Amino acid sequence: MPAEANAVVRMARIAHARQLAGRPGVEIELRGARPFVVGGALAELHVGKETFTLSRYPDDGDMNRLIFVLESSEFDRLENGAPVFVRLGRAPAAAKTWVFPPFDRSALR
């Protein structure tokens, strides 16, 4: 699957994550070349062998961006260089998959 024009916009540690009941975590914000139209499907972030489902749209409602929230310990065990993609639902349909550049831990701010 080619990487399209998808990008990791931001990776940042946050002190109080809403989705983690106020605990600290890491937000990974992604921008898709196509909108992330979730509908009734669950958006899944795959980084190597790990899968994450806690996500939200940004406050401005931009459907081309999706923000995933990970616990700090989940982020810390991700492998640098691992493949990254987002899939809507469990079906492996290419139309519901967004491929991103490999995971780069150095982008964390």
C-alpha positions as protocol buffer text, in pm:
chain_id: "A"
residue {
  index: 1
  type: MET
  ca { x: 0 y: 0 z: 0 }
}
residue {
  index: 2
  type: PRO
  ca { x: 153 y: 338 z: -97 }
}
residue {
  index: 3
  type: ALA
  ca { x: 183 y: 615 z: 161 }
}
residue {
  index: 4
  type: GLU
  ca { x: -44 y: 856 z: -38 }
}
residue {
  index: 5
  type: ALA
  ca { x: -6 y: 1214 z: 90 }
}
residue {
  index: 6
  type: ASN
  ca { x: -91 y: 1120 z: 447 }
}
residue {
  index: 7
  type: ALA
  ca { x: 115 y: 1270 z: 729 }
}
residue {
  index: 8
  type: VAL
  ca { x: 174 y: 1262 z: 1102 }
}
residue {
  index: 9
  type: VAL
  ca { x: 102 y: 1624 z: 1193 }
}
residue {
  index: 10
  type: ARG
  ca { x: 192 y: 1612 z: 1561 }
}
residue {
  index: 11
  type: MET
  ca { x: 301 y: 1378 z: 1838 }
}
residue {
  index: 12
  type: ALA
  ca { x: 296 y: 1534 z: 2183 }
}
residue {
  index: 13
  type: ARG
  ca { x: 293 y: 1430 z: 2547 }
}
residue {
  index: 14
  type: ILE
  ca { x: -8 y: 1572 z: 2728 }
}
residue {
  index: 15
  type: ALA
  ca { x: -48 y: 1609 z: 3102 }
}
residue {
  index: 16
  type: HIS
  ca { x: -423 y: 1541 z: 3123 }
}
residue {
  index: 17
  type: ALA
  ca { x: -590 y: 1339 z: 2846 }
}
residue {
  index: 18
  type: ARG
  ca { x: -972 y: 1354 z: 2838 }
}
residue {
  index: 19
  type: GLN
  ca { x: -995 y: 1004 z: 2689 }
}
residue {
  index: 20
  type: LEU
  ca { x: -767 y: 867 z: 2963 }
}
residue {
  index: 21
  type: ALA
  ca { x: -975 y: 1008 z: 3251 }
}
residue {
  index: 22
  type: GLY
  ca { x: -727 y: 1291 z: 3304 }
}
residue {
  index: 23
  type: ARG
  ca { x: -416 y: 1072 z: 3313 }
}
residue {
  index: 24
  type: PRO
  ca { x: -108 y: 1172 z: 3112 }
}
residue {
  index: 25
  type: GLY
  ca { x: -67 y: 1033 z: 2763 }
}
residue {
  index: 26
  type: VAL
  ca { x: 49 y: 1098 z: 2409 }
}
residue {
  index: 27
  type: GLU
  ca { x: -157 y: 1243 z: 2126 }
}
residue {
  index: 28
  type: ILE
  ca { x: -78 y: 1140 z: 1770 }
}
residue {
  index: 29
  type: GLU
  ca { x: -248 y: 1369 z: 1519 }
}
residue {
  index: 30
  type: LEU
  ca { x: -278 y: 1242 z: 1163 }
}
residue {
  index: 31
  type: ARG
  ca { x: -378 y: 1415 z: 840 }
}
residue {
  index: 32
  type: GLY
  ca { x: -530 y: 1205 z: 566 }
}
residue {
  index: 33
  type: ALA
  ca { x: -534 y: 1276 z: 194 }
}
residue {
  index: 34
  type: ARG
  ca { x: -895 y: 1153 z: 209 }
}
residue {
  index: 35
  type: PRO
  ca { x: -1139 y: 1240 z: 491 }
}
residue {
  index: 36
  type: PHE
  ca { x: -1166 y: 996 z: 781 }
}
residue {
  index: 37
  type: VAL
  ca { x: -1541 y: 939 z: 746 }
}
residue {
  index: 38
  type: VAL
  ca { x: -1590 y: 707 z: 1039 }
}
residue {
  index: 39
  type: GLY
  ca { x: -1970 y: 663 z: 1033 }
}
residue {
  index: 40
  type: GLY
  ca { x: -2051 y: 362 z: 1249 }
}
residue {
  index: 41
  type: ALA
  ca { x: -1705 y: 208 z: 1213 }
}
residue {
  index: 42
  type: LEU
  ca { x: -1429 y: 222 z: 1473 }
}
residue {
  index: 43
  type: ALA
  ca { x: -1109 y: 395 z: 1362 }
}
residue {
  index: 44
  type: GLU
  ca { x: -801 y: 188 z: 1441 }
}
residue {
  index: 45
  type: LEU
  ca { x: -444 y: 314 z: 1446 }
}
residue {
  index: 46
  type: HIS
  ca { x: -194 y: 37 z: 1373 }
}
residue {
  index: 47
  type: VAL
  ca { x: 172 y: 90 z: 1458 }
}
residue {
  index: 48
  type: GLY
  ca { x: 364 y: -229 z: 1397 }
}
residue {
  index: 49
  type: LYS
  ca { x: 188 y: -502 z: 1596 }
}
residue {
  index: 50
  type: GLU
  ca { x: 2 y: -256 z: 1822 }
}
residue {
  index: 51
  type: THR
  ca { x: -355 y: -132 z: 1765 }
}
residue {
  index: 52
  type: PHE
  ca { x: -519 y: 174 z: 1924 }
}
residue {
  index: 53
  type: THR
  ca { x: -882 y: 287 z: 1911 }
}
residue {
  index: 54
  type: LEU
  ca { x: -911 y: 595 z: 2134 }
}
residue {
  index: 55
  type: SER
  ca { x: -952 y: 877 z: 1885 }
}
residue {
  index: 56
  type: ARG
  ca { x: -1132 y: 1200 z: 1815 }
}
residue {
  index: 57
  type: TYR
  ca { x: -1161 y: 1466 z: 1548 }
}
residue {
  index: 58
  type: PRO
  ca { x: -989 y: 1798 z: 1623 }
}
residue {
  index: 59
  type: ASP
  ca { x: -1199 y: 2069 z: 1786 }
}
residue {
  index: 60
  type: ASP
  ca { x: -1254 y: 2242 z: 1450 }
}
residue {
  index: 61
  type: GLY
  ca { x: -1419 y: 1925 z: 1311 }
}
residue {
  index: 62
  type: ASP
  ca { x: -1172 y: 1880 z: 1022 }
}
residue {
  index: 63
  type: MET
  ca { x: -1251 y: 1529 z: 896 }
}
residue {
  index: 64
  type: ASN
  ca { x: -911 y: 1503 z: 724 }
}
residue {
  index: 65
  type: ARG
  ca { x: -748 y: 1496 z: 1068 }
}
residue {
  index: 66
  type: LEU
  ca { x: -781 y: 1237 z: 1342 }
}
residue {
  index: 67
  type: ILE
  ca { x: -617 y: 1245 z: 1685 }
}
residue {
  index: 68
  type: PHE
  ca { x: -537 y: 919 z: 1863 }
}
residue {
  index: 69
  type: VAL
  ca { x: -462 y: 912 z: 2234 }
}
residue {
  index: 70
  type: LEU
  ca { x: -224 y: 655 z: 2381 }
}
residue {
  index: 71
  type: GLU
  ca { x: -117 y: 590 z: 2735 }
}
residue {
  index: 72
  type: SER
  ca { x: 246 y: 689 z: 2786 }
}
residue {
  index: 73
  type: SER
  ca { x: 346 y: 325 z: 2844 }
}
residue {
  index: 74
  type: GLU
  ca { x: 178 y: 223 z: 2515 }
}
residue {
  index: 75
  type: PHE
  ca { x: 369 y: 490 z: 2324 }
}
residue {
  index: 76
  type: ASP
  ca { x: 698 y: 399 z: 2492 }
}
residue {
  index: 77
  type: ARG
  ca { x: 686 y: 40 z: 2364 }
}
residue {
  index: 78
  type: LEU
  ca { x: 630 y: 132 z: 1997 }
}
residue {
  index: 79
  type: GLU
  ca { x: 912 y: 32 z: 1762 }
}
residue {
  index: 80
  type: ASN
  ca { x: 1087 y: 305 z: 1567 }
}
residue {
  index: 81
  type: GLY
  ca { x: 1043 y: 243 z: 1194 }
}
residue {
  index: 82
  type: ALA
  ca { x: 729 y: 31 z: 1239 }
}
residue {
  index: 83
  type: PRO
  ca { x: 464 y: 54 z: 965 }
}
residue {
  index: 84
  type: VAL
  ca { x: 175 y: 291 z: 1042 }
}
residue {
  index: 85
  type: PHE
  ca { x: -178 y: 283 z: 903 }
}
residue {
  index: 86
  type: VAL
  ca { x: -534 y: 372 z: 1000 }
}
residue {
  index: 87
  type: ARG
  ca { x: -821 y: 141 z: 916 }
}
residue {
  index: 88
  type: LEU
  ca { x: -1192 y: 197 z: 963 }
}
residue {
  index: 89
  type: GLY
  ca { x: -1362 y: -112 z: 1097 }
}
residue {
  index: 90
  type: ARG
  ca { x: -1228 y: -463 z: 1066 }
}
residue {
  index: 91
  type: ALA
  ca { x: -1261 y: -504 z: 689 }
}
residue {
  index: 92
  type: PRO
  ca { x: -925 y: -485 z: 508 }
}
residue {
  index: 93
  type: ALA
  ca { x: -1076 y: -281 z: 220 }
}
residue {
  index: 94
  type: ALA
  ca { x: -812 y: -49 z: 75 }
}
residue {
  index: 95
  type: ALA
  ca { x: -1069 y: 233 z: 46 }
}
residue {
  index: 96
  type: LYS
  ca { x: -1095 y: 234 z: 425 }
}
residue {
  index: 97
  type: THR
  ca { x: -719 y: 228 z: 490 }
}
residue {
  index: 98
  type: TRP
  ca { x: -475 y: 521 z: 514 }
}
residue {
  index: 99
  type: VAL
  ca { x: -102 y: 442 z: 504 }
}
residue {
  index: 100
  type: PHE
  ca { x: 145 y: 676 z: 675 }
}
residue {
  index: 101
  type: PRO
  ca { x: 525 y: 702 z: 680 }
}
residue {
  index: 102
  type: PRO
  ca { x: 699 y: 463 z: 923 }
}
residue {
  index: 103
  type: PHE
  ca { x: 681 y: 547 z: 1294 }
}
residue {
  index: 104
  type: ASP
  ca { x: 944 y: 804 z: 1396 }
}
residue {
  index: 105
  type: ARG
  ca { x: 982 y: 844 z: 1772 }
}
residue {
  index: 106
  type: SER
  ca { x: 1200 y: 1154 z: 1722 }
}
residue {
  index: 107
  type: ALA
  ca { x: 888 y: 1349 z: 1611 }
}
residue {
  index: 108
  type: LEU
  ca { x: 756 y: 1345 z: 1971 }
}
residue {
  index: 109
  type: ARG
  ca { x: 743 y: 1695 z: 2119 }
}
